[in-house]
Each structure stands twice: as C-alpha cells, then as structure tokens.
C-alpha cells in the first residue's frame, strides 16, 4: 500500500473577496428587492389564477389553491422578516455607546 502524506483536510470553500460597506449595502438592498419581487410575483400569479377560475376558463381548482397558498406563505414570511428587522433596529437604537 502506498502511503499518502501531507494531505490537507480543509474543505474547499470558495473565498469571496471582502466587500466595502457600500457594496455590502447594495448587495443587501438587491437581495431585499429580489425577495419582495418574488412575493409580488406570487401574489400576482394567485390573483391571475383566481380570475381565470372565476371567468370559467379551464383551470384546475387545486392549481388555484396552490397558487393562493404559495402567495400567502411568501407574504407571511416577508412580514415575519420585516418584523425581525424592525426588532433588530429597535435593539440597536436602545444600545448605549
């Protein structure tokens, strides 16, 4: 048997370059905008599916219900995240320097 020596067992994780404060802020803003766009898209899809069902178009009821639940879950998650951000902001504002 051959013997293998000096192998590094460190995980291969790609290193991201350090971002400046402005770049970090912009990345965070983009992430929030993307998340809000997803919530809006889910709401629009749910509304469109409900309208098609009301108009009598060939739409399965279960697809309409799935779209409605998806919209509700994404909105609930967005509201909870907003609440956590507001709580974190309030905690930071209460800190004494």
KAKA-V643042 format. One record per residue. N is the residue number from 1. BURIAL is 1 if it has 16 or more other ideal C-beta (glycine too) atoms within 10 Angstrom, else 0. Layout:
n=N burial=BURIAL
n=N burial=BURIAL
This chain:
n=1 burial=0
n=2 burial=0
n=3 burial=0
n=4 burial=0
n=5 burial=0
n=6 burial=0
n=7 burial=0
n=8 burial=0
n=9 burial=0
n=10 burial=0
n=11 burial=0
n=12 burial=0
n=13 burial=0
n=14 burial=0
n=15 burial=0
n=16 burial=0
n=17 burial=0
n=18 burial=0
n=19 burial=0
n=20 burial=0
n=21 burial=0
n=22 burial=0
n=23 burial=0
n=24 burial=0
n=25 burial=0
n=26 burial=0
n=27 burial=0
n=28 burial=0
n=29 burial=0
n=30 burial=0
n=31 burial=0
n=32 burial=0
n=33 burial=0
n=34 burial=0
n=35 burial=0
n=36 burial=0
n=37 burial=0
n=38 burial=0
n=39 burial=1
n=40 burial=0
n=41 burial=0
n=42 burial=1
n=43 burial=1
n=44 burial=0
n=45 burial=0
n=46 burial=1
n=47 burial=0
n=48 burial=0
n=49 burial=1
n=50 burial=1
n=51 burial=0
n=52 burial=0
n=53 burial=1
n=54 burial=0
n=55 burial=0
n=56 burial=0
n=57 burial=0
n=58 burial=0
n=59 burial=1
n=60 burial=0
n=61 burial=0
n=62 burial=0
n=63 burial=0
n=64 burial=1
n=65 burial=0
n=66 burial=0
n=67 burial=1
n=68 burial=1
n=69 burial=0
n=70 burial=0
n=71 burial=1
n=72 burial=0
n=73 burial=0
n=74 burial=1
n=75 burial=0
n=76 burial=0
n=77 burial=0
n=78 burial=1
n=79 burial=0
n=80 burial=0
n=81 burial=0
n=82 burial=0
n=83 burial=0
n=84 burial=0
n=85 burial=0
n=86 burial=0
n=87 burial=0
n=88 burial=0
n=89 burial=0
n=90 burial=0
n=91 burial=0
n=92 burial=0
n=93 burial=0
n=94 burial=0
n=95 burial=0
n=96 burial=0
n=97 burial=0
